[in-house]
Amino acid sequence: MKAVLCKSYGPPESLVFEDVVSPAPGPGEVVVSVKAASVNFPDVLIIQNKYQVKPPLPFSPGSELSGIVKSIGDGVVNVNVGDAVMGCTGYGAFAEEIKATADRFFPIPHGMDFPTAASFVLTYGTSDHALRDRGQLQSGETLLVLGAAGGVGIAAIEIGKILGARVVACASSDDKLAVCRAHGADETINYATDDLRGRITQLTAGQGVDVVYDPVGGAYAEPALRAVRWRGRFLVIGFAAGEIPKMPLNLPLIKGSSIVGVYWGDFSRREPARVAESMRQLAQWWAGGRLKPHISATFPLARAADALTLMANRQVKGKVVLTV
């Protein structure tokens, strides 16, 4: 089989596309023939040895995929050969086949195509865990989404609206903000041209926001934290800007607010029953037309480096998908 391989740490163009041996499942494992795999920002970091997960070299990047179960190991009961599944594996998805434990995969909802399914589990799972579980977002509250035109950002907009929140979407260009409005954002802020904190103050009549969803970090994190109202929650999703901000801890003190970490990867390993419940709810929302993953570009598997370069350069709206 063919696979995209990281043999030494570096930028996307350092990846190679080579033949490797097809995997065989061990006890509790399945092998999936990959039909589609989506690109996420951690994929850019993991090939540069900048992510918290550090697989041994060589490895295939890619964490989010969909496909058909090819074979199963002893003890697997949740999937069968021939099932259409979607899943999140941490790495290994940029290949024609992938082996992982069976609990990493979920049935694809009826009617969902493979590219959409490959854009669903990690993206929507992260935002659902963040907003319903960690952020306890309530109807009538105001949600501020940074990096709102990315995959998890769009998911946060859609889930925020389902939960009854007023959603303020922030992105770096007007065309990205147009995508945010198309997915339900009530208000938008272009933080390349607007004063972020001043615009938040204006949109909330000086009251601030209840929840901040931040997958970006960098220079926008502290102004957003300063705009949180009494008992607000600042959700730390990731650091797509590259810089991990250092927050003044007097800010949550004087607001009675919380800085809350959101790490879906460990959540999925530690609390699989809750993840399964989340996937069932998300599938129902999708079936009802309330969730609509935005796929802005597709590439063949052999052009994974091009897709990762788009992500690294922050040129992606929604999701970019590799097809096999």
N, C-alpha and C positions, 0 to 999 in steps of 0.2 A: 504494500500500500504506500501511498504518498503522504508525506507530512511536512509541515513547516517546522523547521528546527532552529532553536537557539543553541548554538554550539559554544559561543563565547558572548559575554555580555556586551551590549552595544545598542546602537540605534536600529530602527526597523530595517534599514538596508543591509545590515549585517546578517539577517536571517537567510537560511538556505531552504530549498525545496527539494527533498530527496526521498528515495525509497527506503522504507524501514520494514521490519518484520511485523506482521499482523499480530495483535495481542490475543492472548487466550485467557478466559476468565478463571479466577480462582474461586474458592468458597465465598459466597455472598457478593460476588461481582458479576457485572454484565459487560458485554462488548456491544457497542452501538455503532452501526454504520451511519456516519455523520452526513446529514443532508444540508445543513446550514449551521453557521456559527457566527455570532455577532461579536463586534469589537467593543471593548470597554476600556476606560482609562487605565485600570490596573494592568491591562495587557501591555501598555506602553512602559509602565514602571517595571514590571517583572523581568522584561528582557534586558533591562539596564541594572538589575540587582538593586532596585530602589523600592521594592515592595516588601511588605511584612512576610509574605509567603516566598520562600526561596528554594525552589525545586533543584535537585542536582542536575548538572549539565550532562549530556544535552537533553533538552526537553522541548515540547511544543507549547507555545503560549495558547491563550484562548480558554475562556472559562464558561461560556454560555453557548448552548448548542441545542439542536433538535435532530432527530434521526429515527432509525428503525433498529430495534433490538435484533442483533445478529446471533448472539449465543449467551447463555446464562450458566453460572456456576452453581455448585451444590448449595442448597439452602435458600435460594432466591424464590420468593413467593409473590412479590408485588408486581412483577412484570413477566411477560412471556415472550418467547421468540416471535418476531413479527409485529410486536406492539410499536406504535408510533409514540415516541417519548420526547420530552424536553427536559433539560437539566442544567445544572451548574456544577462544575467539577474543580474549580480552582485554576487548573491549567490542563493542557493536552487536547483542547478542542479543535485546534487548527490542523486537522488530520482527517484522512478518509475514514478512520476508525478510532474509537477511544474505549479504553477500559476504565471502569470506576465502580465503586460500591453501588449496589442497587438503590440505596436510599437517596442517591443524588439525582434520581430521575422521577418524573411525574408524567401521567398520561396527558397527551395533547388534547385540549378540548375539541369536540366535534366541530368541524368546519374551519379550524385554524390551520393556515398553511405553514410550511416549515420555516420560512424566513421570519414570520411573525412569532412562531414558537421559540425560535432562537433568540428573540429579543425580549423575552417575557420573564423568565424565572428570576434571574439576578436583578434585572432592572426594576420590575414591579415588586418583587419580593423585598428588595431593599427599601423602597419607598413606603410600602405597606407596613413593614416592621418599624420604620422610622416614625411614621405619622400616627398609626393606631396604637402601637405598643409603647415605644420609647417617648413619643411626644404627647400622647393622649390628646390629640387634636379634637376639639369639640365643635359642634355646629354653632355658627355665629362668630367664631373666632377668626382672626386674621392671620394668614399664613404667608410668609415671605420666602420665596424660592430663589436662591442664587444659582447661577449656571442653569437657568430654567429651560434652555433650549436643548440641553443634552438629554440622553436617554432617561436617566433617573430623574432629571428635572421635569420632563414632560410627564413622567409617571406620577411625580409628586403633585403636579398641577391637577391631573385628572382625579387622583385619589382625594386630594384636598377638597375638590368640588363635590365629589360623592359624599364626603363627610359633612358637607354643609358649610365649609369655610369660605371666607372671602380671600381670594388668592391674588397676591401681588408677585408678578414674575419679573426677574432681573436677568438681563443678558447684555452682551457687548455690542450688539448691532440691531438696527431696525428690522432687518430681514429675519433675524432670530426671534425677535419679539413678536413678529407677525405669526410665526409658528406657534408661539406660546398662546397668543390670543385664539388661534384656531383650535387649540386644545382646552380652552375654557378659562384662561386667565382673565380676571376682572380688571386688573390694572397692570401696567408694565413700567419698568424703569430701565433706561439705557445707562448702565453705570460707566460707559466710556465717555458719555457727554453730560450726564446729570450728576449732581451731588447726591450720593446715595442716601446719606442720613437725612439731608434736607428734604429730599423728595418723599422719603418715608414719613417724615413729620407732616408734610403737606397732605399726603394721601390719607393719613390716619387722624387728622385734626389734632396733632400733637400727642395722641394717646399711645402711639407705638404699636408694635405687632405682638401677637401672642406666641407665635412659633416661627423660628427661623430654620430653614432647611438649607444646609451649607455643604455642598460637595466640592467647593472651590478652594476655600482657605485664602491665603494670601492677604492682599491689602483690603479686601472687602469684608473680612470677617469681623474685625473690631467695630467698624461703623454699624454693621448690622446688629451686633451684640448691644451696642449702645442704644439702639432703637427698640430693644425689647421692653415691653411694658411690665408692670408688677406681676410677679409669678409667671413670667414668660419662660419659654424653653428654647434653648439654642441647640440644634441638633448637628453634631459633627459627623459628616458623612465621608468626607475625603478631602484631598488637597490637589485638585486638578491644576491650580495655579502654580504648583511646585513648592511654594513656601508654606511651612507649617507655622501658623501665627502663634504668637505668645500673648495671651490675653491677660489684661489687668484684672486680678481677682476681686478688686473692690467693686467691679461692675455688677456681677451677680449678687454681691452682698447688698448693695443699696437698692436693688430692684427686687430682692427676694426671688431671683430667677435661677434657672438651672442651666448648666452646660452638660449636655447628655451625649455620650458616645453611641454611635450606631455602627455595628460591625456585623453585617448579615452573614458573612462567611462563618464565623464562630457560632452565631445564633443558630444557623442551619445545622451545625454539627452537634451542638449541645442540647437543642430543644426541637428535635425533629417533629414531634407531635404538633407543636404550635406552627411550625413551618407548613406542615400538611394542611392545617386549618386555613392558613393564609392563602395557600395555593388554591384551595377549594373556593374561597371567597373571591379571589381574583378571577378565577375561571368563570364564576357566575356573573361577575361584573362585565367581563369581556363578552360573554354570550348575550348579555343584555345590551350590548352596544355602548357601554359606558367607558370602556378602556380601548384606546386605538393607538397601538405602538406606531411611531413615526419612523419609517425607514427611508432615509434620504439617498442612499447609494448602496449598490451591491457590486461585489467583485468576485471573480473566481478564486478558489483557494490559493492558486499559485501567485496571486497578486496580494497576498496578505500584507506585505510590506507597504504597499501603496495605501491600503486601508488604515494601517497603523500610523502612517505618516500624516494622514488627514486628522486622525485623532490627536496626535502629538501637537499638531499645529492649530488645534482648536477650531477646525473648519467643519466639524460635524454638527448637523442638526438632527436630533433624535438618535437614530442608530445607523451604523454601517454594518452590512452583513456579507459574509463570505459564503458562497454557494459551492456545493460539492456535487 
